[in-house]
């Protein structure tokens, strides 16, 4: 069956709302080696839109605009979502993020699902999980291992 709709999703970009967008851009450049593609700033300097390239992925950023109800996770005291990045070296990127001011929520650890992973919250309130492939695990084996985590004596 051929899809003839004109509304097919072409791409999806995470769009992060941050306090101090300039500092967030610098943090993401330092930690993830991100490349700034563009930014739109008001005459006051407040950034209304920025685009950063993370390898082959793109994220968009904007400063908080509380007057329009646009707020960062810092305004709510937590994050309602998480970004998951697959990387070559979880330990190295976790250390680099911590050195740049992130809080490590979960130290790097080998997981039942075949990844070494860690979790941080950046200085702007966004949570990031880093994953490094270490083992091919079938969905059936992953389910068995997952269930086993609940049967710990």
C-alpha positions in Angstrom: 0.0 0.0 0.0 1.4 3.4 -1.0 1.0 6.3 1.4 -0.3 9.3 -0.6 -0.7 11.6 2.3 1.2 14.9 2.3 1.6 14.8 6.1 4.3 12.1 6.4 6.8 12.9 9.1 10.2 13.7 7.5 12.3 14.4 10.6 11.9 15.0 14.3 14.0 17.4 16.4 14.1 17.7 20.2 13.4 21.3 21.1 14.8 22.3 24.4 13.7 25.3 26.4 16.6 26.6 28.6 17.5 29.4 31.0 20.5 31.1 29.6 20.5 29.8 26.1 24.0 31.2 25.4 25.5 29.2 28.3 23.5 26.1 27.2 24.9 26.4 23.7 28.5 26.6 25.1 27.8 23.6 27.4 26.5 21.4 24.5 29.5 22.5 22.4 31.9 21.5 25.1 30.3 18.3 26.2 29.0 16.9 22.9 31.2 18.7 20.4 28.0 20.2 19.0 28.2 22.6 16.1 26.0 25.7 16.1 24.1 25.9 12.8 22.1 29.1 13.4 20.6 31.4 16.0 17.9 34.1 16.1 18.3 36.6 18.9 16.2 39.6 19.9 17.9 43.0 20.1 18.2 42.4 23.9 20.2 39.3 23.2 17.5 36.8 24.3 17.8 33.8 22.0 14.4 32.9 20.4 15.8 30.0 18.4 19.0 28.1 17.9 20.0 25.0 16.1 22.9 22.7 17.1 24.2 19.7 15.2 25.2 16.7 17.3 27.0 14.4 14.8 24.1 13.5 12.5 21.4 14.7 14.8 20.0 18.1 15.3 18.4 19.8 18.4 16.8 23.1 18.6 17.0 25.5 21.6 15.2 28.6 22.8 15.4 30.8 25.9 12.5 30.7 28.3 9.6 33.0 27.4 7.6 32.9 30.6 5.3 35.6 29.3 4.0 33.0 26.8 4.1 30.1 29.2 7.4 28.7 27.7 9.5 27.5 30.6 12.5 25.3 31.1 12.6 22.3 33.4 14.2 24.5 36.1 10.8 26.4 36.4 9.1 23.1 37.4 11.8 21.5 39.5 12.3 18.5 37.2 12.2 17.1 33.7 9.3 15.4 32.0 11.5 13.8 29.4 15.0 12.5 28.7 17.3 12.5 25.7 19.2 9.3 25.0 22.4 9.5 23.1 24.3 6.5 21.8 28.0 7.2 22.2 31.4 5.5 21.7 32.5 5.9 25.3 30.0 6.4 28.1 32.6 6.9 30.8 34.4 9.7 28.9 31.3 11.6 28.0 29.9 11.3 31.6 33.2 12.6 33.0 33.2 15.5 30.5 29.6 16.4 31.3 30.3 16.4 35.1 33.5 18.5 34.5 31.3 21.0 32.6 28.8 21.4 35.4 26.3 18.5 34.9 25.1 16.4 37.9 25.6 12.7 37.5 22.4 10.9 38.4 23.6 7.4 37.5 27.3 6.5 37.2 28.3 4.5 34.1 27.3 0.9 34.6 26.8 -2.2 32.4 23.1 -2.9 32.0 21.0 -6.0 31.3 19.9 -4.7 27.9 23.4 -4.8 26.4 24.5 -1.2 27.0 26.8 0.5 29.3 24.9 3.6 30.4 24.8 6.6 32.6 22.5 9.5 33.3 23.1 13.2 34.0 21.1 16.3 34.4 22.6 19.3 32.7 22.9 22.7 34.3 19.7 23.7 32.5 17.5 21.0 33.9 17.5 18.5 31.0 18.2 14.8 31.7 20.4 12.9 29.3 21.1 9.2 29.2 24.2 8.0 27.5 24.3 4.5 26.1 27.3 2.5 24.7 26.6 -0.8 23.0 28.5 -3.6 24.7 26.4 -6.8 23.8 23.8 -7.9 21.4 20.8 -9.1 23.4 17.7 -10.6 21.8 14.3 -9.2 22.9 13.5 -12.5 24.6 16.7 -12.5 26.5 16.3 -8.9 27.4 12.8 -9.7 28.8 14.2 -12.6 30.8 16.9 -10.4 32.3 14.4 -7.6 33.0 12.2 -9.9 34.9 15.2 -11.3 36.8 15.9 -7.8 38.1 12.6 -8.0 40.1 13.5 -11.4 41.6 16.5 -10.2 43.6 16.5 -11.7 47.0 
